[in-house]
């Protein structure tokens, strides 16, 4: 396990960044420790339900009659007006009181949990790799990792906002017999979008959502954080990640021009460089553009990413506890909390049950930026 402290900086490397950058990186990188500890050994089950047309419905019904097992079914109208059936197995006795809830809520919560873990694991891994590479003056790999962290956090921020807004919409309406089907109708398209979007052309009958261009995430991250440098960092790190100009200067000084402008010199070395004084002692550290861009991009993206992930987890827990999703399924999964009563500590760990607000009609957690 990586020790994310100043001990991770190899001898002589800190001077290449300057004291202020090193201090900031040491501060922000510790912000992922709690996320890493929380998710390091997490495991979960994610259920995906397919809408069945008439022929598939009959086939499933016949199978259920022949075999043992506990199932719940709901029928809905699709956009074309046809009847589509959704079914889920391994339901509990609670399904007898609300079959729609038994179908809609476990799938919704399990998929939200899976979405969170995928982002948390990716974020922690990439941030740790970038920090470790910077600490070893592996500027090329640091550029690749820091660029990926920017992309990850930009994507995370937009998807977390979409999930939170969709959940807030259905939670505030939340009463009546159609509650579960409304959750299914509103949340499922959003979860499909964040779960299944791709730019790969799969040869399947099912049409998967088209993934956004990653530059959209980067530009929105710059706008939402009011940090125009995000785009500049990303451009430089992209150039260094590819076999282009940025890669050529990843381990080089800036051009040092002769006063005549006739000659320019660039020094290259495997570690940080400085200009030596006349007495042989170091007099000035030389900037490394790519390393500094990677460090600054990592500092901002870790601050934003860690904050958004903790807020996103609050949304995921609110979905599970408001719907009581875990009470409808026999499948164990991560964060499969069940509601309690009164002033008992809430399973989410954020206060008492009474104050945490996991009730229909109450406000849902929001995603805000630090």
C-alpha positions, 0 to 999 in steps of 0.5 A: 500500500502506498504511503501517501506522505512526504516520505514518498518524495525521493531525495532531490525531487522536492526541489524540482517542484518548490516548497509550496507545490510539495506542501499542497500536494501533501495536503490534498493527497491525504484527502483520498486516504479515507476513500481508499480505506472505505473502498479498498476491500469493498465488493458488491453485486449489481443487478441489471433488468431487461425489459421483456416483450410478450414472447419473452414474458411467456417464456419467463412465466413458464420457467418460473412455474417449473422452477423454485424461486421467488420473483416479482414482476411489473408491467409498464408501457414503453415509449411506443405504447407497448407493454414491457415486463420487468422481473427480478428474482431472489426477492424477500417476503416484503415484495408481497406488499409492493411488487413494483418496489421489489423490482425497481428499488434493488436494481436502482440502488445496486446500480448506483452503488456500482457506479460509485465504486467504479469511480472511487476505485478509479479515482484513488488508483489514478491519483495515487499513481500520479502522486507516486510518479511525481515523487519519483520524478517520473514526469512522463507517467505523472503526465499520463496519470494526472491527465487521466485524473482530470478526465475522471473528475470531470466525468464524475462531477457531471454524472454525480450531478445528473444522478443527484438531480434525478433522485431529487426529482423522484424523492420530492414527489414520492407518494402514492401507488406509482412511486416505485414505477416513477423511480424506475422510469426516471432513474433507469435512463440516467443509470443506463447513461452513466453505466453503459455509455461507450464509443466502442461499436459493439455488434449487438442488437442492443444500442448502447448510449453514446459516450460524451467526448472527454473534452466536454468533461474537461471544459465543464470542470474548468467552468464549474471550478472557475479555473481556466487553467484546467484546459491549459493543463489538460492540453499540456498533459495530453501533449506529454502523454502522446509522442509529441512536443510535450513528451520531448520536453518532459525531462528538459529545461525550458529553452535558455536563449543567448542574449543575441537571440542567435542560440538557444540551449535546452538541457536534459536530465533524468532528474530535476535540474538547477543552475550552479553558482560560480562556487559550485553551489546550487543557485536557481532551480529550473522549471519543468513545465510538464511536471508543474502542470501535472502537479497543479492539475493533480492538486485541483482534481484531487480536492474536487474529486474527493469532495464530490465522491463523499457527496455522491456516497450520501446520494447513494445512501439516501437512495438505498435508505429512502427506498429501503431497497435492501429489504426487498432482495435476498442478495447481499451487496455493499451499503445494503443498509436497512432503515431504523427508527427514532433517534438511533444512529443512522446506518449511513453514519451521518447522524441519527435516523430522525435527522438524516432525512431518508424519507419520501418528500424530504430534500435529497443530498446535493452535489456542490463544489468545494 
